[in-house]
Amino acid sequence: MTGILLTKSSTFIIGPVATLLGYIMNAIFMVLEKIGIPSIGLAIIIFTIVIYLCLLPLTIKQQKFSKLSAKMNPELQAIQKKYKDRRDNDSMMKMNEETQAVYRKYGVSPSGSCVQLLIQFPILLALYQVIYNFPAYVTSVKDTFMSVVDKLVHMDGAAEFLQTFKNSTMYSAQFTDGNFVEGSEFMKNTFIDVLNKASTVEWMSLKTEFPSIADTIQSTYNTLSEYNNFLGLNIANSPSYILSDAFKAGSYGLVIGALLVPILAALTQYLNVKLMPQQENKSTGSESADAMMQSMKTMNMMMPIMSAFFCFTLPTGMGIYWIAGSVVRSIQQVIVNRHIDKIDFDEVIRKNQEKEEELRKRDKNNVAASTVNSAARMSTKNISSNTGLSQKEKEAMIEKAKASSAKKGSLAAKANMVRDFNERNTK
């Protein structure tokens, strides 16, 4: 249990990537502190922009693959149709060869898109890890929690009281872990995990429960509120919580702000989906391909709704990340689309065909040379086994074997002719 939550993630691949991204987030927040605007919300937006800019080369490659895929799909479908009712081994091999030839013609790999996604996926998961567990990666924020946690870990009933908080069930296993010992680093991290997700009401209840450190609790809460304040919203609270609290207090400005988060999340996600390259909405002739296309269409419709739901129930900070990510991806997509539209894909295909032809010629020559050498080696072996011949006779027979192995008109045959001509003129 020591590798989760406030303690930095130790998950394979994601853990090290999250640690690296954490250094970037920490640096951004330190700069914001230096210029007098220590805002977690602003840090999340800048962090999101930086990460997506770093992923831009992969995005361009992925979009190029999508464009080329759209152009070569008719050829691939024609091959599938050609071998549709032929399932014998020879036909399957021929279909595979023809399919590979199409991929080589367009200069793409069948796994090209998957590779780009496999690279991006752990980065995006690690990015979520950093934002969701902010104090684990940003020193200033963790230090702010420590001022109250250092006192709470030595107070009777503190652990039991924190377990009454709404989100404490996420960390229930940590409270029963063998490392959960009074004053230990593990205990402190567990307390910060719970307090990091605590609502305003829960912070105030902490003051009431432990009046001897009420001033420290209030001071810590005020500092965290300054960090979490973004356009008047406390990003540690969810829009649903802000909404209910705002109605009770009659703060209708906060109502509008709380509603804007899920609405903007849905709208920006919808825009993002619309800007992504879309497959032509027609039957491909393949049941599996048609089913996949229909699934993608359904997913594209559901994504904005899911975005709105998640951003309404999760802390507002996650909503800001979600919106920032969609906006950055949309702007990025517009730029990538313009870049891709300027590419002459017919020229790209022509160059790939030239490369393919050059490789084919080279392979043909290599095969011819290999055949000549192989035949020569066999002849040499036979000659060497004839012990009745002199060394000069053996060498003459080896040369003759090489010459006879070369196909008429081939490079090897021409080389032999030149060699024979030079030998005759030097005698």
N, C-alpha and C positions, 0 to 999 in steps of 0.2 A: 504493500500500500504506500510505500514511501516515494514512489515515482509518479504520483498523480497530483492533480489539482494545484495547490500553491507551489509545492515542490515541482520544479520544472518537469515536463513530460519526458518519460524515458521510453516511450513507444518507438519501436524500430523505424528508422528513417525520419518519422515525424518529429520525434524528440530532438535530435540534433538540428533539424531544420528550424524548429520552433525556437531553439536557443539562439541560433544565428539571427533569426528575425527579431528576437527579443532585444538583441544588441542594437538593432536599427531603431526599434521603438523607443528604447531607453535613451538613445542619442537624440531622437526627435524631441522627446519630452524635456530633456535637459536644456536643449536650445530654446524651447518655448518658455521654460522657467527663467532663463537668462534674460529674455526680452520682456519678461513680466506678464506673459499670458499662459500660465500653466493649465491648459485646458485639455482634458483627456479626449473630449469630442474632436477638437481640432487636430490633436495628435493622431487619432484614428484616421481622419480624412487624409492627412499628409502621408501617413504610413501606407494607406491603401493606394494612393497615387504612385508612390515610390515602387511598391511591389508590382503593380500592374505595368508600370513602365519597364521594369526589369523583365517582365514576361512578354513584352511586345514582340521580340524576335520569334518566339515560339508561336505566338498568335498569328503572325504573318505567314509562317511556314504552314500552319494548320489551314489557314484560309486559301493559300495557294493549292494545297492538297485538295481542298473541297472543290475549287474551281476546275482543276484538272480532272477530278473524279466525275464531275458533271459532264465533261466533254467525252470522257472515255466510257462512261456507263452504257451508252448505246452499243458500243462494240463488245463490251463484256456480256451484255444481255443477249446479243446475237450469238455469241459463242455458247452461252448456256442453252439457248433455244436449239442450236445445232445439235448439241449432245444430250438434249432433254430425255430422250427415250433410250439412250445407249449407256448402259451401266457396266459393260465389260471392261476389263483392266486396260486394254489397249486404247479404248475410247477415252477413258478417264485420264490416261497419261497424255494423250493428244490434247484434250481439253485443257489440262493443266499447262502444257507447253504453250498453247495459243494464248491462254490467259496471261502467263508470265511475259510473253512477247508484247502484249498490249501494255502491261505495266512498264516494261522497259522502253517502249515507244514514247510513253508520256513522261518518263523519267521519275516515276514515283514508286514507292514501296507499298505492298498491300497492308503493311503494319504501320505506315507513315503517320496516320492520324492518331493511332493508339499510342505510339511512342510519345507524341507531343502531350497527350492527355495524361499519360503515366508520369511524365515529368512535372506537370502542373498540379496534379491532384494532391500529392503530399505537401506541396507548398501552400496550397489554399487551405488544407486541413490544419497545417501548422500556424497559418495566419489567424485562423479562427481561435486556435488554442491560446495564442498570445493575447488577443483582444478579450477573450472571455475570462482569462486568468491574469488580468493586468498587473496586480501587485507582484506576481511571481517573476515578472520580467522587467519591471520598472522600479528602480531602487527608491526613488523619492516617494512613490506611493506606498511601498511596503514600509518604509521608515515612518511614515505618518501613522499607519496602523500600529506599529510597534510601541508607540508612546502609551497607548491604552492597553494593548495586549500584554506587555511586560508586567503590568499590575494585575490584570485579570487572571493570569495563569496561576497566581499564588493565592487567589481568593476562593474561599469555600463556596460551593454551589455554582460557580461560574460555568463550568462545563455542562452541568445539568440545565442551567437556565438557557444557554445558547442552543441546546438541543430542542427547545420549544419554538425556536424561530422557524418560519415557514419553509425555508430552503435548506434547513439543517439535515433533512432526510437524505440529501444528496451525499452527505459526508458521514452518515451514521456508522459506517464501517471503520472510519478513522478514530471515532471515539472509543471503540472497543479494541483497537489495535494495541499490540504489546508495546509499541513505541510511544504510546500516549501516556507519558509520565510527566508529573508536575514539573513545570519549568523547562521541559525539553523543547528543542527546536521543532520537533514534530507536533507537539501540543500547540505551540505558537502558530505554526502554519495552519493547523486545523481551525483555530480561532479566527485567523485572518480570512480563511476560506468562507466561513459562515458570515462574518461581519461584512465581507466584500459584497455579499448578496443580500444583506439586511436592508429592510425598508426604513423610511424615516420614523415610523411608529415604533419599530423594533429598537432603533437607536435610543429613542426617548424612554422606552420601557427599561433599557439597560441603565439609564441614569436613575430611574426610580428604584430599581433593584439593588444598585450599588452606589448609594448616595456619597460614600466616602471618596469616590473618584469621579463624581459627577462633573466637576470642572474639566478634568482630563478628557472625559467622554465627550463633553460639549465642544471642547477645543478641537479634538480629533474630527468630530463630525463637521465642524465649520470648515476646517481645511479641506476635507474630502468633498464637501459641498461646493467649495470653490473650484476644485479640480473637476468635479462632475457637472458643473453648470455649463449648459450649452444652449444659448438663445432662450434662457429662462427656464429650461427643463433640467431636472436632475436625471442624468443619463443612467444612474445606478438603478432607478425605478423603471418599471415597465409602463408603457402608455396606458395599459388597462388600470394599473394602480394610480397613475397620475390623474386619469380621467375620473375615477371614483372619488379621489381625494379633492380634486378641483370642484366637483359638484357639491361636495359637503361644505367647502369653504367659499363657494360662490365665485371662484376665480375662473371666469369664462375664457380668459386669454390662454390659460393653461389647457383648457378643454380643446381649443383649436390646435394648439401645439401638439397635444397628445394624439389627436386624430390625424394630423398631417403626416406623422411618422409612418403608420401603416399604409396610408393612402399614397404617399410618395414612393414607398417601397414597391407597391403594386404597379404604379404608373411607370416607374423607371425600369422595372423588370419587364413589363410589357413592351416598352420601347426597345430594350435590349434584345428581346426575342425577335422583334420585327426587323431589326437591323442585321441580324445574323443571316448568313446565306441560307436560302430555303430551297429544298428539293422541289422539282416540278411536281405539281399535284395531279399526277396521272398514273395509271396502272403500269407497272414495270413488266408484267408477265410472270413475275415470281411471287408466289404466295407469301413466302417468308419476308421478302423485301417490302411487299405491300403492307403486311402486318406491322413491320418495323416503322414504316412511314406513318401509318395511322397512330401508332403508339407515340411517336415523336410529336405529331400534331396535337394529340390529347395532352401530352406533357407540357407543350408550349402554352396551351390554354390554362392549365392548372397552376403553372409556376407563379403568375402574378397573384392568384388567390392565396397560394401557400405562403408567398412572401408577406402578404398583408397579415395573415394569421400569426406567423412567427414573430413579426415585428410588433404586433400588438401585445403579445404575451411575454416576450423576452425583454430584458433590460433595454432601455432606449439606446444605450451605447452600441448594442448589436444591431439595432435598427439603423443607426447612423452609418455603421460599417456596411450594412447591406445596401443602403441607398447610395453611399459613396462608390461602392464597388460597381453597382449597375450604371451609374453616371459615367464613371471612368471607362468601363467596358463599352458603353454606347459611343462616347467620343472616340475612343480607340478604334471602334468598329468602323466609324465614318472615315477615319484617316486610312485604315487598312483597306477598306473598300475602294477608296480613291486610288490608293497605290496599286491594288490588284487590277483595277480597271485599266490602268495605263500599261499593264504588261501585255505584250503581244504573245498570246499563248500558242498561236500557230507557229510563230518563230521559235518558241521554246520546244514545241513538238518536233519541228524540222531539225533543230540542233541535236535533240535526243536521238532522232532517227539516224543522223550522220554519225553520232558516237556509236550507236548500235551497229551500223554497217562497218565502221572501222574495227570494232571489237570482233565482229564476225569474221572479217578478213584476217585479222591477227590470229584468231583461234584456228582458222582454216590452215594458215601457214604453219602454226605450231603443231597441228595434227600431222601435216605433211612431213615436216621435219622429224617429228617423233617416229613416224612410220618408217622413213628412210633409215634413221639411226637404229631402230629396232631390227629392221631387216639386215642391216650391216652387222649388228651385234650377233645375230643368229648365224650369219655367214662366217663371221670371224671365229665364232665358237667351233663351227664345223671344220674350218681350215686349220685352226690351232690343234684340233684333235688328230689331224693328219700329220704324223711325225715324220713321214717319208719325204716331206718337202723341205727345201732350203729356206732360210729366212727371207731371201729376196723373192722367191716364188710365192711365199705366203703373203708378203706385203703387196705383191702385184695382184694376187687373187682377192685380197681385202678391198683394194681400190676398185677392182672390177665389180665386186659385189655391191659397193656403194653406188657406183655408176648405174648398174642395172636396176637398183632399188628405186632410183629417182624416176618419177613419172614424167613422161615426155611432155615438154613445154613448161614444167614446173621450175621454180627457182633453183631447186637442187640440181635438176638436169642441166640448166643453163650454167650453173657454177661448175659442174663437171666438164662441160664443153670448153669453158674458158681455161680451166686447169690443164686439160689435155693439150689445148693449143699452145699454151705457154711451155709445157714440157717438151713438145716436139720442136719448138723454135730454139730451145736452149741446148738441144743435143748437137 
